[in-house]
């Protein structure tokens, strides 16, 4: 009942209210990115509920610099100074409020991964696709990129098996604490994570 009804309605209401509250920040980030690099949004295909593909929105945090062969430079060489700030504060994720309003993401759920991984999941791992992916999730408040793939999948499956309004509220609260508590060690959020290569 909660997952298929109330959760979706609450997600859209909270996403809309959040967007209205943070709209000045949203507009400011757009202006800065446009002045610095012209390209404002990063759009990429991800896999959501029931392995349905959709376009995820983020603020652009990397340049398009390439080597002499025309290949993109490594992520850590392309991330901009302002991009680092956006990632550190998680402001790069703000455009995903539109994904929530579109109905292909939730405020809380397993983070959506790349389509390249879709054929690599075991039955156990694929349980993460029984629910809508989230802007934040259990993995994000437990260690983010500092966790192994095994730990991430375990946390995702645990969330799917225990999804509830209270659990979502707990994750949102912990996310808020993580974002604004600069006096304590925050979960690691690296520039990129190592590729998933299948079952361990």
Beta strands, then each sheet from edge to edge (+ up, - down):
strand 1: 41-47
strand 2: 53-59
strand 3: 106-108
strand 4: 134-136
sheet 1: 1+ 2-
sheet 2: 3+ 4+
end
